[in-house]
Amino acid sequence: MRIGTFKESYVADAALFDSRTQHVWLAVAALLLLVFPFMASDYWLYMACLVAINIASATGLNILTGYTGLVSLGQAAFMGLGAYTVAILQTRYGTPFLLNLLAGGVVAMLGGMVVGIPSLRVKGLYLAIVTIAASFIAHFLFANFDFTGGTAGISMPPASLFGMDLDTSFRLYWLIVPVMVLMLLGAANLFRTRIGRAFIAIRDRDISAEVLGIPLLQYKLLSFALSSFYAGVAGGLWAYFFRVVTPESFPLTLSIFFLAAIIVGGMGSILGGILGAAFMTMVPELLKLAVDLLPGGASLAVFLSPVRLVIFGALIIGFLVFEPLGLAEMWRRTRRFFHLWPFKN
């Protein structure tokens, strides 16, 4: 059990992972990620890729909403900007997929900065309305311009690496998961810097942060930019994964999905974004599999579908009522319990 810390240098104090236990668990997680694609079926590889994409986007929203305190319902629109950028570059110019993903993130980042301009004057639900308006504008642009393919969207070829097409879930896994891991490490490192600490100060009390010398507009726009960049890269991965991008691919309900993910997982926590995105993606599938395992479940699927939705909704409400801090807090409490258990009276 760790009961204290003893650091002998600033480097040790600033280390992202500061204990041997953390290093061991990270090594185990890395090993599992490496072994998983060789053991899993196509279905579970498909779900793993989808979970990784959702984790990347949820992490971006957590930077904006969980750490900076700016409510956004425009994450799907920024994903759409990234996806369309990747699709256009891939189909028209055939540029390398890593360059396309970077460009998708930059285009989404610029869009996020534009949407973030009103954040100095409005906050809370008013800012949420601004981001909803941005979603409707983005949907209109996607559906009514020729270069986006209109309502038919864009069908794109698979990404290619050293002449090999990444056209299966197994091959795409080695693109999507490493990018997701890099994005998580980047987000975790961000909040060890003065920029991340400024985001947290703005979330806790923006007036006090301004008094301390933090320029609110600059840092709020930077938070929107980083969050949108994450969404744009996630949208680019989504485009390579499904290879068809349409205006209906990024509805407002998808933004609500990501907001629910960080609330269920735990806002202001990297682990919360991971757990929340995995929960929101996997629980409906697990409920579907549970129904299929029932006697006559396949024939009753149509009738039991509303029941699955009710159960899923009840689980989300349960988290809001009984554990407002989300799955990340549940994990921390469980870890503390087992650390202290041998010493309990």
C-alpha positions in Angstrom: 0.0 0.0 0.0 1.3 3.5 -0.9 1.0 5.8 2.1 3.2 8.6 0.9 5.6 9.8 -1.8 9.3 10.7 -1.6 10.7 12.6 -4.5 14.3 13.6 -4.8 14.1 15.7 -8.0 11.8 17.9 -9.9 11.9 15.4 -12.8 10.6 12.7 -10.5 7.9 15.0 -9.1 6.7 15.8 -12.7 6.8 12.3 -13.9 3.6 11.1 -15.6 3.9 7.6 -14.1 5.6 7.8 -10.7 5.4 4.3 -9.2 6.5 0.8 -10.1 2.9 -0.4 -9.8 1.8 2.0 -12.5 4.6 0.8 -14.7 3.6 -2.8 -14.3 -0.1 -2.1 -15.0 0.9 -0.1 -18.1 3.1 -2.9 -19.3 0.2 -5.4 -18.8 -2.2 -3.1 -20.7 0.3 -2.7 -23.6 0.7 -6.4 -23.7 -3.0 -7.0 -23.8 -3.4 -4.4 -26.6 -0.7 -6.2 -28.6 -2.1 -9.7 -28.1 -5.8 -8.9 -28.4 -6.1 -8.7 -32.3 -4.5 -12.1 -32.6 -7.0 -13.7 -30.3 -10.2 -11.8 -31.1 -12.8 -12.5 -33.7 -13.7 -10.0 -36.4 -16.7 -8.8 -34.4 -14.6 -7.9 -31.3 -11.9 -6.3 -33.4 -14.7 -4.2 -35.0 -15.9 -3.2 -31.6 -12.4 -2.5 -30.3 -11.7 -0.1 -33.2 -15.0 1.6 -32.6 -14.3 2.0 -28.9 -10.9 3.4 -29.6 -12.3 6.0 -31.9 -14.9 7.0 -29.3 -12.3 7.2 -26.6 -10.3 9.6 -28.7 -13.2 11.9 -29.3 -14.5 11.7 -25.7 -11.0 12.6 -24.5 -11.1 15.7 -26.6 -14.5 16.7 -25.2 -13.2 16.0 -21.7 -10.5 18.6 -22.3 -13.1 21.2 -23.1 -16.0 20.3 -20.8 -14.4 18.2 -18.0 -11.2 20.2 -17.5 -12.1 23.7 -18.7 -15.8 23.7 -17.8 -17.1 24.8 -21.2 -20.2 22.8 -22.2 -20.3 21.7 -25.9 -22.7 19.8 -28.0 -20.8 20.2 -31.2 -18.3 17.4 -30.9 -20.0 15.5 -33.8 -19.8 18.5 -36.1 -16.0 18.7 -35.5 -15.7 15.0 -36.1 -17.6 15.6 -39.4 -15.1 18.3 -40.4 -12.2 16.0 -39.8 -13.9 13.1 -41.6 -14.8 15.1 -44.7 -11.3 16.6 -44.8 -9.8 13.1 -44.8 -12.2 11.8 -47.3 -11.6 14.7 -49.7 -7.8 14.5 -49.5 -7.9 10.7 -49.8 -10.2 10.6 -52.8 -9.0 13.6 -54.8 -5.3 13.8 -54.0 -4.3 10.4 -52.5 -2.1 12.0 -49.8 -0.7 9.7 -47.1 -3.2 8.8 -44.4 -1.1 10.3 -41.5 -1.0 13.6 -43.3 -4.8 13.4 -43.9 -5.5 12.7 -40.2 -3.3 15.7 -39.2 -5.1 17.9 -41.8 -8.5 16.7 -40.5 -7.5 17.7 -37.0 -6.3 21.1 -38.1 -9.5 21.9 -40.1 -11.6 20.8 -37.1 -9.4 22.9 -34.8 -10.0 26.0 -36.9 -13.7 25.4 -36.8 -13.6 24.9 -33.1 -11.8 28.2 -32.6 -14.5 30.0 -34.6 -17.2 28.4 -32.5 -15.3 29.2 -29.3 -15.2 32.9 -29.9 -18.5 33.5 -28.1 -17.3 31.6 -25.0 -15.9 34.8 -23.5 -19.4 36.3 -23.3 -21.6 33.3 -22.8 -21.2 30.1 -20.7 -23.2 27.1 -19.5 -26.4 26.4 -21.4 -26.0 29.5 -23.5 -22.7 28.2 -24.8 -24.3 24.8 -25.4 -26.9 26.4 -27.6 -24.1 28.1 -29.6 -22.4 24.7 -30.2 -25.8 23.2 -31.2 -26.2 26.0 -33.8 -22.7 25.1 -35.1 -23.8 21.5 -35.5 -26.8 22.5 -37.6 -24.6 24.8 -39.7 -22.0 22.1 -40.3 -24.8 19.6 -41.3 -26.1 22.2 -43.8 -22.7 22.7 -45.3 -22.1 18.9 -45.5 -25.4 18.3 -47.3 -25.4 21.2 -49.7 -21.9 21.6 -51.2 -20.7 19.7 -54.3 -17.2 19.0 -52.9 -18.7 17.2 -49.9 -20.8 15.0 -52.2 -24.1 16.5 -51.0 -26.6 14.1 -49.3 -24.9 11.1 -50.9 -21.6 11.8 -49.2 -18.2 10.5 -50.2 -17.1 6.9 -50.6 -13.4 6.6 -50.1 -10.7 3.9 -50.7 -8.9 2.3 -47.7 -5.8 3.8 -46.2 -2.6 2.2 -47.5 0.7 1.5 -45.7 3.7 0.3 -47.7 1.4 -0.8 -50.5 -0.9 -2.8 -48.1 -4.5 -1.7 -47.9 -5.9 -1.3 -44.4 -9.2 -2.7 -45.3 -10.0 -5.1 -42.5 -10.6 -4.6 -38.8 -7.4 -6.4 -38.0 -5.3 -4.1 -40.1 -7.2 -0.9 -39.1 -6.6 -1.9 -35.4 -2.9 -1.2 -35.8 -3.7 2.3 -37.1 -6.6 3.3 -34.8 -5.4 2.0 -31.4 -1.8 3.5 -31.6 -3.2 6.9 -32.6 -5.7 6.7 -29.7 -2.9 5.8 -27.3 -0.8 8.8 -28.4 -3.8 11.1 -28.0 -4.4 9.8 -24.5 -0.7 10.3 -23.6 -0.9 13.8 -25.0 -4.0 14.7 -23.0 -2.4 13.2 -19.8 0.7 15.3 -20.3 -1.3 18.4 -21.1 -2.5 18.7 -17.5 1.0 18.6 -16.1 1.7 21.9 -17.9 0.7 25.5 -17.1 -1.8 25.3 -20.0 -3.6 22.4 -18.4 -3.5 24.1 -15.0 -4.9 27.2 -16.5 -7.8 25.2 -18.0 -8.6 23.8 -14.5 -8.4 27.3 -13.0 -10.9 28.6 -15.5 -13.2 25.6 -14.8 -13.1 26.2 -11.0 -13.6 30.0 -11.2 -13.0 31.9 -14.3 -13.1 35.3 -12.6 -10.4 34.3 -10.1 -8.4 32.8 -13.0 -8.5 36.2 -14.8 -7.5 38.0 -11.6 -4.5 35.7 -11.4 -3.4 36.8 -14.9 -4.9 34.1 -17.1 -6.2 35.6 -20.4 -9.6 33.9 -20.6 -10.3 34.3 -24.3 -6.9 33.0 -25.3 -7.1 29.9 -23.1 -10.8 29.2 -23.8 -10.0 29.3 -27.6 -7.0 27.1 -27.0 -9.3 24.6 -25.2 -11.8 24.6 -28.0 -8.9 24.2 -30.5 -7.4 21.2 -28.7 -10.8 19.5 -28.2 -11.8 20.1 -31.8 -8.4 18.8 -33.0 -9.0 15.5 -31.1 -12.5 15.3 -32.6 -11.2 16.0 -36.1 -8.6 13.2 -35.8 -11.2 10.9 -34.4 -13.5 11.8 -37.3 -10.7 11.0 -39.7 -10.2 7.6 -38.1 -13.9 7.1 -38.3 -13.8 7.9 -42.1 -11.0 5.3 -42.7 -12.9 2.8 -40.6 -16.3 3.0 -42.3 -15.0 4.4 -45.7 -18.3 6.3 -46.3 -18.9 9.8 -45.0 -22.4 11.3 -45.2 -24.1 14.2 -43.4 -26.1 11.7 -41.4 -23.0 10.2 -40.1 -22.6 12.9 -37.5 -26.0 13.8 -36.0 -26.6 15.9 -32.9 -27.3 12.7 -31.0 -23.7 11.7 -31.5 -22.6 14.9 -29.6 -25.0 13.9 -26.8 -23.5 10.4 -26.8 -20.0 11.9 -26.1 -21.3 14.3 -23.5 -23.0 11.3 -21.7 -19.8 9.3 -22.0 -17.7 11.8 -20.1 -20.4 12.3 -17.5 -20.8 8.5 -16.9 -17.1 8.0 -17.0 -16.1 11.0 -14.9 -15.5 14.5 -16.0 -12.1 16.0 -15.5 -10.4 12.6 -15.7 -8.5 10.9 -18.5 -9.6 7.5 -17.1 -13.2 8.8 -17.0 -13.1 9.5 -20.8 -11.8 6.0 -21.4 -14.3 4.2 -19.2 -17.2 6.3 -20.3 -16.6 5.8 -24.0 -16.2 2.1 -23.5 -19.4 1.9 -21.4 -21.5 3.9 -23.9 -20.2 1.8 -26.8 -20.2 -1.6 -25.3 -23.2 -1.8 -23.0 -25.8 -1.6 -25.8 -23.9 -4.4 -27.6 -23.7 -6.5 -24.5 -27.4 -6.1 -23.8 -28.1 -7.2 -27.4 -25.9 -10.2 -27.0 -27.7 -11.0 -23.7 -31.1 -10.9 -25.5 -29.8 -13.2 -28.2 -28.7 -15.8 -25.6 -32.3 -16.0 -24.2 -34.5 -18.8 -25.5 -36.1 -17.5 -28.6 -34.1 -14.3 -28.2 -33.5 -13.8 -31.9 -37.2 -14.0 -32.7 -38.0 -11.7 -29.8 -35.3 -9.1 -30.6 -37.8 -6.7 -32.2 -40.0 -6.7 -29.1 -37.1 -6.6 -26.6 -35.3 -3.8 -28.3 -37.2 -1.1 -26.3 -36.5 -3.0 -23.1 -32.7 -2.8 -23.9 -33.0 0.9 -24.4 -34.9 1.3 -21.1 -32.2 -0.7 -19.2 -29.4 1.3 -20.9 -31.1 4.6 -20.0 -31.7 3.3 -16.4 -28.0 2.5 -16.0 -27.0 6.1 -17.1 -29.6 7.6 -14.7 -28.2 5.3 -12.0 -24.7 6.7 -12.4 -26.0 10.3 -12.3 -28.0 9.6 -9.1 -25.7 7.2 -7.1 -22.2 8.1 -8.4 -22.2 11.6 -9.9 -18.4 11.4 -10.2 -18.7 8.5 -12.6 -16.9 5.2 -13.3 -13.5 6.7 -12.6 -14.4 7.5 -9.0 -15.9 4.0 -8.6 -12.5 2.6 -9.8 -10.6 4.8 -7.4 -12.8 3.8 -4.4 -12.4 0.1 -5.3 -8.6 0.5 -5.5 -8.5 2.3 -2.2 -10.6 -0.4 -0.6 -8.4 -3.3 -1.7 -5.3 -1.3 -0.7 -6.6 -0.8 2.8 -8.5 -4.1 3.2 -5.7 -6.1 4.9 -5.4 -3.4 7.5 -9.1 -3.0 8.2 -10.3 -3.9 11.7 
